[in-house]
Amino acid sequence: MKKIVALLLLLVMLVGTVACAEEVETPTGFQIASVADAPFYLYVPNTWTSNASSGISSAYCATEKRVLVSAFAKEDEEGISLEQYTAKTLESFQRTLENFDLVTRKLEETVLGSYAAYCFDYKATSGSKPTTFRTYVSEYADGFAVLTYSAETDAFETFEADFAEIVAKFTFKVKNENEIPEKNNNTSSSTVDGWQLASNLKYEYSFYVPKSWTVDKTGEVPSASYSSERGDGSNVSVMSYVLDVPMTSKDYWEKTKEAMIYECTVISADENAELGGLSAFAVEYETGLAGMRYLVKQVFCATSNMVYVFTYTSADPYYARHLNVVNEMIKMFTFD
């Protein structure tokens, strides 16, 4: 136990405080692992053990493999940017962790608790064991927050899905006012911090993507791509069609599936999805040829005479990397 607390203290190198807020309902199957005065709620699966009693927002699982998660916040007293604070955090890790090696050569722009964030992986030696880490550095209303997952390297992937759930349920007590952008009458706002409009006034919806993505202004439909660097051509688009006959969102997916040229393997489906506040059907699947396999997430939203299709396409190595951001795009999508 002392070793676990010691490693958590190593990860939490800065301390921040925040005013209290009303506690929200804990998700089913999860427990709260954040301290009372933290500006966020850190939820971990019930199979983990909360270590908040140590005074640190943290939890652990599989102690023999040193599987840990911790979070802390620091108020912004210097007026620095998220990029600058992330750089300071990285430099601090480099100074304090033995045999530090940054695995992620280009920091991933993502979201944490609806606020802009950076994510990066790195390795170090902890307790004489090779250990892999994943850290999110996020801004929030009053400053910055850092969420870190670590495990001995041979166990990192085993609990990676648990950490993805922890990230998805991480919530700030002060809601991001820009999470769902407000629209002025007859005007499309493109001033949401860190985001840009991929659509324009001719469309009856607003489709936002991060400013780090490249919007295609020449295509027939609103679309954007991440980067062609190292083969990462992940892209998103929104298409709409007039329905000849009424059909449900799920019916349109089935019609789409039947028309596919390549074999399609469904990974997950959600009949209770939403797009722009309307009921939708979401599906994730794998398709393509041998050597050219792609992962796709689509959200189908059918109205009385139209269907809207949000599509995210990525090669397998990059799909999970951008999925949190893509899910945020879906949440920010609004019909005018």
HELIX and SHEET records of a PDB file:
HELIX    1   1 LYS A    2  LEU A   11  1                                  10    
HELIX    2   2 ALA A   52  SER A   54  5                                   3    
HELIX    3   3 THR A   63  LYS A   65  5                                   3    
HELIX    4   4 LEU A   82  THR A   96  1                                  15    
HELIX    5   5 THR A  153  ALA A  155  5                                   3    
HELIX    6   6 GLU A  157  PHE A  159  5                                   3    
HELIX    7   7 GLU A  160  LYS A  169  1                                  10    
HELIX    8   8 GLU A  229  GLY A  231  5                                   3    
HELIX    9   9 SER A  249  GLU A  258  1                                  10    
HELIX   10  10 ASP A  316  MET A  332  1                                  17    
SHEET    1   A 2 PHE A  30  ILE A  32  0                                        
SHEET    2   A 2 TYR A  43  PRO A  45 -1                                        
SHEET    1   B 2 PHE A  40  TYR A  41  0                                        
SHEET    2   B 2 THR A 171  PHE A 172 -1                                        
SHEET    1   C 7 THR A  49  SER A  50  0                                        
SHEET    2   C 7 SER A  57  CYS A  61 -1                                        
SHEET    3   C 7 VAL A  67  GLU A  75 -1                                        
SHEET    4   C 7 GLY A 143  GLU A 152 -1                                        
SHEET    5   C 7 LYS A 129  TYR A 140 -1                                        
SHEET    6   C 7 TYR A 115  SER A 126 -1                                        
SHEET    7   C 7 GLU A  98  LEU A 102 -1                                        
SHEET    1   D 7 THR A  49  SER A  50  0                                        
SHEET    2   D 7 SER A  57  CYS A  61 -1                                        
SHEET    3   D 7 VAL A  67  GLU A  75 -1                                        
SHEET    4   D 7 GLY A 143  GLU A 152 -1                                        
SHEET    5   D 7 LYS A 129  TYR A 140 -1                                        
SHEET    6   D 7 TYR A 115  SER A 126 -1                                        
SHEET    7   D 7 GLU A 108  LEU A 112 -1                                        
SHEET    1   E 2 TRP A 195  LEU A 197  0                                        
SHEET    2   E 2 TYR A 208  PRO A 210 -1                                        
SHEET    1   F 2 TYR A 205  SER A 206  0                                        
SHEET    2   F 2 THR A 334  PHE A 335 -1                                        
SHEET    1   G 7 THR A 214  ASP A 216  0                                        
SHEET    2   G 7 SER A 223  SER A 225 -1                                        
SHEET    3   G 7 ASN A 235  VAL A 242 -1                                        
SHEET    4   G 7 MET A 306  ALA A 315 -1                                        
SHEET    5   G 7 MET A 292  ALA A 302 -1                                        
SHEET    6   G 7 LEU A 278  LEU A 289 -1                                        
SHEET    7   G 7 CYS A 264  LEU A 275 -1                                        
END                                                                             
